[in-house]
């Protein structure tokens, strides 16, 4: 059986942090928060349409899959920026490979109609765990704000733990949004190769 999850978090972050942007991080992320809300409304409608389409076709249509995937990838970039898991200011497009903490999403694959029909119920245990990990990520972000201000860098262990929480959370969203029929994984995931100028990607 293939152990590579269809939804993978890719980390090529170099751990360096700008003290100035760290200090103002919650203010700097506001434009992204607003755009995420607007895009989220459209994504909610797309997910609803995708549920009916996948139930009928047995596979998520390519256009809907791509739109929802871009939204989820963008939310990954914004969340990573807000919780200091990465340093650069994100773009607003959710383009793949455009951020040091990125989400790799496989193309649409066949899904069982029974699993699609009961997807929200099936996702409840994953949502419970994802909510716990969200609290962990918030604690990491709070502590990291002080550490990054003092050191000018993010401790690798804190970054990796935050990335682990983010990966599980995004896999849960992807499962609920019908981007994959694969349940969220507590395993390490499969990192992609980083640019040659960066340290090796951390499996999270």
C-alpha positions as CSV (number, residue, x, y, z in Angstrom):
1,X,0.0,0.0,0.0
2,X,1.3,3.5,-0.8
3,X,2.2,5.3,2.4
4,X,2.5,8.8,0.8
5,X,-0.5,10.8,1.9
6,X,-2.2,12.8,-0.9
7,X,-2.1,16.0,1.3
8,X,1.5,16.8,2.3
9,X,3.0,19.7,4.2
10,X,6.4,20.7,2.7
11,X,8.7,22.8,4.9
12,X,11.7,24.6,3.4
13,X,11.9,27.3,6.1
14,X,15.4,28.4,7.1
15,X,14.3,29.3,10.7
16,X,15.5,32.9,10.4
17,X,12.9,35.5,11.6
18,X,12.8,39.3,11.2
19,X,12.3,40.8,14.6
20,X,10.4,43.8,13.2
21,X,7.9,41.7,11.3
22,X,7.6,39.3,14.3
23,X,6.7,42.2,16.5
24,X,4.0,43.4,14.2
25,X,2.9,40.0,12.9
26,X,-0.7,40.1,14.1
27,X,-1.2,43.5,12.4
28,X,0.6,42.4,9.2
29,X,-1.7,39.3,8.9
30,X,-4.9,41.4,8.9
31,X,-5.2,41.8,5.1
32,X,-4.8,38.1,4.7
33,X,-7.4,37.4,7.3
34,X,-9.9,39.6,5.4
35,X,-9.1,38.0,2.1
36,X,-9.3,34.5,3.7
37,X,-12.8,35.3,4.9
38,X,-14.0,36.5,1.5
39,X,-12.4,33.5,-0.3
40,X,-13.7,31.2,2.4
41,X,-17.3,32.1,1.5
42,X,-16.7,31.1,-2.1
43,X,-14.9,28.0,-0.9
44,X,-17.8,27.0,1.3
45,X,-20.2,27.1,-1.7
46,X,-17.6,25.2,-3.8
47,X,-17.3,22.5,-1.2
48,X,-21.1,22.1,-1.1
49,X,-21.3,21.8,-4.9
50,X,-18.3,19.4,-4.8
51,X,-20.1,17.2,-2.4
52,X,-23.0,16.7,-4.8
53,X,-20.7,16.4,-7.8
54,X,-18.4,13.8,-6.1
55,X,-21.4,11.8,-4.8
56,X,-22.7,11.7,-8.4
57,X,-19.5,11.2,-10.3
58,X,-17.4,9.2,-7.7
59,X,-14.6,11.8,-8.2
60,X,-14.2,15.5,-7.5
61,X,-14.3,17.5,-10.7
62,X,-10.9,19.0,-11.7
63,X,-12.1,22.6,-11.6
64,X,-13.7,22.4,-8.2
65,X,-10.8,20.4,-6.8
66,X,-8.3,23.0,-8.0
67,X,-10.3,25.9,-6.6
68,X,-10.7,24.3,-3.2
69,X,-7.1,23.2,-3.1
70,X,-5.8,26.7,-3.8
71,X,-7.9,28.0,-0.9
72,X,-6.6,25.4,1.4
73,X,-3.0,26.0,0.3
74,X,-3.5,29.7,0.8
75,X,-4.9,29.2,4.3
76,X,-1.8,27.1,5.0
77,X,0.5,29.9,4.0
78,X,-1.4,32.4,6.1
79,X,-1.6,30.2,9.2
80,X,2.1,29.4,9.0
81,X,2.9,33.1,8.7
82,X,0.6,34.0,11.6
83,X,2.0,31.4,14.0
84,X,5.7,32.2,13.0
85,X,6.3,28.9,11.3
86,X,7.7,30.9,8.4
87,X,9.0,34.4,7.9
88,X,8.1,35.9,4.4
89,X,4.9,37.8,3.8
90,X,2.7,35.4,1.9
91,X,1.2,36.1,-1.6
92,X,-2.6,36.2,-2.0
93,X,-3.0,33.5,-4.7
94,X,-2.2,30.3,-2.9
95,X,0.1,29.3,-5.7
96,X,1.9,26.0,-5.2
97,X,5.6,26.2,-4.2
98,X,5.3,29.9,-3.4
99,X,5.9,29.7,0.4
100,X,8.4,28.0,2.7
101,X,5.6,26.2,4.4
102,X,3.5,24.8,1.5
103,X,0.8,22.2,0.9
104,X,1.3,19.6,-1.7
105,X,-2.1,18.3,-3.0
106,X,-2.6,15.4,-5.3
107,X,-4.9,15.4,-8.3
108,X,-8.5,14.2,-7.9
109,X,-8.8,10.4,-7.3
110,X,-11.8,8.1,-7.2
111,X,-13.8,8.2,-3.9
112,X,-16.4,5.8,-2.6
113,X,-19.8,7.3,-2.7
114,X,-20.7,5.9,0.8
115,X,-17.7,7.6,2.3
116,X,-18.6,10.8,0.5
117,X,-22.2,10.7,1.8
118,X,-21.2,10.3,5.4
119,X,-18.0,12.4,5.2
120,X,-19.0,15.0,7.8
121,X,-19.8,12.3,10.3
122,X,-16.6,10.3,9.5
123,X,-14.5,13.4,10.0
124,X,-15.7,14.1,13.6
125,X,-12.9,12.2,15.4
126,X,-10.3,13.9,13.2
127,X,-11.9,17.3,13.9
128,X,-11.7,16.7,17.7
129,X,-8.0,15.9,17.5
130,X,-7.4,18.8,15.0
131,X,-9.0,21.2,17.5
132,X,-6.6,20.0,20.3
133,X,-3.6,20.5,17.9
134,X,-4.9,23.9,17.1
135,X,-4.6,24.9,20.7
136,X,-1.1,23.5,20.8
137,X,-0.2,25.5,17.7
138,X,-1.6,28.7,19.4
139,X,0.6,28.1,22.5
140,X,3.6,27.5,20.2
141,X,2.9,30.8,18.4
142,X,2.5,32.7,21.6
143,X,5.8,31.4,23.0
144,X,7.6,31.7,19.7
145,X,6.8,35.4,19.5
146,X,9.0,36.1,22.6
147,X,11.7,33.6,21.5
148,X,11.9,35.0,17.9
149,X,12.1,38.6,19.2
150,X,15.0,37.6,21.4
151,X,16.9,35.3,19.1
152,X,15.9,36.5,15.6
153,X,15.2,32.9,14.7
154,X,12.7,30.1,15.4
155,X,13.9,27.1,17.4
156,X,13.7,24.1,15.1
157,X,11.8,21.9,17.5
158,X,9.1,24.5,18.0
159,X,8.8,25.0,14.2
160,X,8.5,21.3,13.6
161,X,5.9,20.7,16.3
162,X,3.9,23.6,14.9
163,X,4.2,22.3,11.4
164,X,3.1,18.9,12.6
165,X,-0.1,20.4,14.1
166,X,-0.7,22.4,10.9
167,X,-0.3,19.3,8.7
168,X,-2.8,17.3,10.6
169,X,-5.2,20.2,10.6
170,X,-5.0,20.8,6.9
171,X,-5.3,17.1,6.1
172,X,-8.5,17.2,8.2
173,X,-9.8,20.1,6.2
174,X,-8.8,18.4,2.9
175,X,-10.7,15.2,3.9
176,X,-13.8,17.1,4.9
177,X,-13.7,19.2,1.7
178,X,-13.5,16.0,-0.4
179,X,-10.0,16.7,-1.8
180,X,-9.1,13.2,-0.7
181,X,-10.7,10.1,0.7
182,X,-7.6,9.4,2.8
183,X,-8.1,10.0,6.5
184,X,-5.7,12.4,8.2
185,X,-2.5,10.8,9.3
186,X,-0.6,11.0,12.6
187,X,2.5,9.8,10.8
188,X,5.5,11.9,9.7
189,X,4.4,12.7,6.2
190,X,6.6,12.9,3.1
191,X,8.6,16.1,2.6
192,X,9.5,17.4,-0.9
193,X,13.0,18.3,-1.8
194,X,14.0,21.9,-0.8
195,X,15.8,24.4,-2.9
196,X,19.6,23.9,-2.9
197,X,20.2,27.1,-1.0
198,X,18.0,26.0,1.9
199,X,18.5,23.4,4.6
200,X,16.9,20.0,4.0
201,X,13.1,20.0,4.5
202,X,11.9,18.7,7.8
203,X,9.5,15.8,7.7
204,X,6.5,16.8,9.7
